[in-house]
Every structure is written in structure tokens, then in C-alpha cells.
């Protein structure tokens, strides 16, 4: 297949032996599978096929050098995101820009040539700018009848298992309710020692947390090159990456960009995190009009392709990367339910061994003491002991609060080889 020119529309829908060339999403509503054919005849999934899509937007795209929000650009991005949303894709936006916007509002020197802010000034700017930024996203989404919710995270929210489960539950609940979460690092409380430092890796961690299948990093460069294209005439663009090798890392080190605090190296690190979680990641130029539309119309970008599906990767992580700290014993009825793909409910629990907290990995054993599954507990060992054998609607009276219906959700559970 001939190489595509940049931004040339070329979405091919396979329908038996018939092919059609289409423009952007929504022009073909017959539920056929969309496949995007790009350079070198490589097949890449269309964004319209994404079940759960994360869009990371850098500071340099959201605000100019003076800290003024690019409202028109935000509207164009949201128009693309809204069309995907209304076609069935869940949307999460990871947004930078709070400090850049806040420092202008507070009268602090703005722009790359001005002095760096002290930590307390950065945090004050973040607190001020976050309100303005969230309002802009809210207004843009409202024009497409979409609701926005703001979530501020720190590294501890993705590394501490209890807080990880809390954050994951909040985000997935918002998605089920049809809300678009707007996520940013909580710069008002995060110090240098506990910061992500860039939203590229934050976006990848969120993708890992909620089992997203696609993550788009909108930048000021259209992907990965073999060398810095601004300095080398023979720099070649890389269309697809299936593994983060040492050669890929070297390419990232040779490519510079001015997208906020995250350069190409952090984007490669984000791609590694996403791919390990079964999430494909795209680095694309966000400076163009309708940036999501452009990706689906064949704009030059780099796809980092995951070998496994998000849930498969998550199950592997639970099965092989975590050390269980306790055991939950279940009755035959619960064992049968788990094998059938259901969650573990309190009624099926017989007894508990070990001390564990909410979010900790545990072994699930049958009534004969044989391990049959592993998973992440939604309750501490003390609380599991208190509600074991009860129906889900009886646990609130015992615990004094309304917890989750299941002790271990099926998404947090992997059946062992029996």
C-alpha cells in the first residue's frame, strides 16, 4: 500500500469484499469494525474502537507563553472527544496547565524565559490556575451536553494500594455515570520528592489503574524520530513501536521538545507503563486543528502497540507480580461462582487467615484448602471477618458504613490453575 500523505483521510472499513474510504468518525453508523490503514500498510485500530480513551494535554498546548488559555483549541479538542463519547467511547482527560494559568492570574512572571517559581509559588499558582482550568473544561464539555468532574492525584494515589483502589473506584463510577473526568497532578500538595513531575507518566498510570485501552499524548511533535528532526535532516519518523528497546530509548534521548515538563524521554517511559498494562499509546501533534480527528484521518504519529488486552495485562499483574498477605477461604457455592466469572461476595466466605488491609493481594482457597484464585481485597481482614457469611445488603448494619457489595471484584481477581 502506498504511503499516506500527512493528514490524508484514509479510514478503510472492511465489509466482506467491499471497501470504502471515509472521513472522520460518525459518517458510517452501521456498526462495522473500523480499521485504520497507515504508513507501510500497517493496521492500527481507530480511536472509535477504543472502549476507554485517555487524552493527555500538555501545558504548551493549553496556554500560551503569557499563561492565557487557548479556549478555541480546547473547544476543537472537546468537539472531537464528544463525538467519540457519543459513539460509545469513555473519555478521560489528563490536563496540565494549572501552574501556567495560575501564575498569570497571580501576576507572577510567566513564560519560559522568566525566573523559575519557588515551590510555594508554584503551589499557589496551581491552586489558583486549577479553578480556571477546570472551569474552561467544564464550559467546553457542557456545549456538547457532557458533564465534567475534577480529580487531583499524587504518586501515592497510584502506588498505595488502598488509595489506588479508592481512586480507581471513583474514576470508574464517574465513567459509568457518563461523566468526563478531568485529571491533573495535585501540585498544591505534591513536593518534588512525591511528584510525578510530568503528566505523561500520570496519564499512563491512570491508564494502568482503570484498564484503559488507548492513551493519546498530544504534544508539540508528531511522534518518535530516529534523531532530532529539528537538528538532523535525515531523521526518520517511527510509525509503530512494539517493544521499548535500548535503541528506542536512545532515539528518545536525541529528540527534544518543549511540551511543558515532559520531553520525549518521559513519553517513552509513559509508553512502557501503558504497554505493560495492555494499553496502546499514541504520541501525536496537538498543535493542529481537531487533533483527534487528524489521528483517525491518517496524521503522522507514533503508535506504541501493546501485545495484550488491558484486562489480560492486569490479571497477569495480580497473578505474578504481587505477594499475597492473607488467605480467604470460601464455600463450594462461591467457588463455583468464581469459576463462572463472578465476584466474591461476603456470603461465600467461610474464614480468613492473616492480616491485610484494603487493597492488599490475597489468596482465595476452597473448602479443602486448595488455592483457586488470587485477588485484591476491597476490605481489611478484620472487616471480612465481620461480614463473612452475610448477604451484601446486611453488611452496612454490621460495619456502620455502606461498603462495596463484593469482597473481591471480578476485575481484581484471577483464577489459578486448578
NORZI-V530011 format. One record per pair of residues at least 6 apart in sequence whose C-alpha atoms are under 7 Angstrom apart, sorted by the first residue. I is the first residue (numbers start at 1). J is the second residue. Records with the same first field share a line. If there is no record, write none. Layout:
BEGIN
I = J  J
END
This chain:
BEGIN
1 = 40  41
3 = 39  40
4 = 38  39
6 = 298  299  300
7 = 294  297  298  299
8 = 297  298  299
9 = 22  23  297  298
10 = 21  22  37  297  298
11 = 21  22  23  35  36  37  297
12 = 19  20  21  22  34  35  36  37
13 = 19  20  33  34  35
23 = 297
24 = 293  296  297
25 = 48
34 = 46  49
35 = 43  44  45  46
36 = 43  44  45  46  296
37 = 43  44
38 = 298
46 = 296
47 = 296
48 = 84  89
50 = 89  213  214
51 = 89  90  213
52 = 89  90  91  212  213  214
53 = 89  90  91  92  212  213  214  215
54 = 91  92  93  207  214  215  216
55 = 92  93  94  215  216  217
56 = 93  94  95  200  203  216  217  218
57 = 94  95  96  217  218
58 = 95  96  97  218  219  259  260
59 = 96  97  100  259  260
60 = 259  260
61 = 286  287
62 = 69  70  97
63 = 69  70  97  100  101
64 = 70
65 = 110  111
66 = 104  110  111
67 = 100  101  104  110
68 = 101
69 = 101
75 = 140
76 = 289  290
77 = 290  291  292
78 = 140  141
80 = 290  292  293
82 = 144
85 = 91
90 = 175
91 = 180
92 = 180  181  182
93 = 181  182  183
94 = 182  183  184  203
95 = 182  183  184
96 = 184  199
98 = 126  129  130  133
99 = 122  125  126  129
101 = 129
102 = 125  126  128  129
103 = 109  110  125
104 = 110
106 = 125
109 = 115
123 = 187  188
124 = 188
126 = 187  188
127 = 188
134 = 150
138 = 147  148
141 = 147  148
146 = 179
147 = 179  180
148 = 179  180  181  182
149 = 179  180  181  182
150 = 181  182  183
151 = 181  182  183  184
152 = 183  184  185  186
153 = 184  185  186
154 = 185  186  190  195
155 = 194  195  196
157 = 163  164  167
158 = 164  205
161 = 359  360
162 = 358  359
165 = 359
168 = 209  210
171 = 181
172 = 210
196 = 202
197 = 261
198 = 261  262
200 = 217  262  266  267  270
201 = 266  269  270
204 = 270  273  274
205 = 273
207 = 215  274  279
208 = 274  277
211 = 310  311
212 = 279  310
213 = 278  279  280  310
214 = 279  280  281
215 = 279  280  281  282
216 = 281  282  283
217 = 282  283  284
218 = 283  284  285  286
219 = 259  283  284  285  286
220 = 257  259  285  286  287
221 = 257  284  285
222 = 283  284  285  300  301
223 = 283  284  301  302
224 = 237  238  252  302
225 = 235  236  237  238  251  255
226 = 235  236  237  251
227 = 235  251  254  255
228 = 235  254  255  256
229 = 235
238 = 302
239 = 301  302  303
240 = 302  303  304
241 = 303  304  305
242 = 304  305  306
244 = 272
252 = 264  265  268
253 = 265
255 = 264
256 = 263  264
257 = 263  264
271 = 281  304
274 = 280  281
275 = 305  306
276 = 313
277 = 310  313  314
278 = 306  307  308  309  310  313
279 = 306  309  310
280 = 304  305  306
281 = 303  304  305
282 = 301  302  303  304
283 = 301  302  303
284 = 301  302
315 = 413  414
318 = 375
319 = 374  414
322 = 361
323 = 361
324 = 361  362  363
325 = 354  355  356  361  362
326 = 353  354  355  356  362  363
327 = 352  353  354  362  363  364  365
328 = 349  351  352  353  363  364  365
329 = 349  350  351  352  364  365  366  367
330 = 348  349  350  365  366  367
331 = 348  349  350  366  367
332 = 366  367
333 = 348
334 = 344  348
335 = 366
338 = 344
341 = 410
342 = 410
343 = 406  408  409  410
344 = 406  407  408  409
345 = 392  405  406  407
346 = 387  388  389  390  391  392  406  407
347 = 388  389  390  391
348 = 389
349 = 388  389
350 = 388  389
351 = 385
352 = 381  385
355 = 381
356 = 380  381
357 = 379  380  381
358 = 377  378  379  380
359 = 376  377  378
360 = 376  377
361 = 375  376  377
362 = 374  375  376  377
363 = 371  373  374  375
364 = 371  372  373  374
365 = 371  372  373
366 = 372
372 = 415  416  418
373 = 413  414  415  416
374 = 413  414  415
375 = 408  412  413  414
376 = 408  412  413
377 = 407  408
378 = 407  408
379 = 407
387 = 395  398
392 = 405
396 = 402  403
END
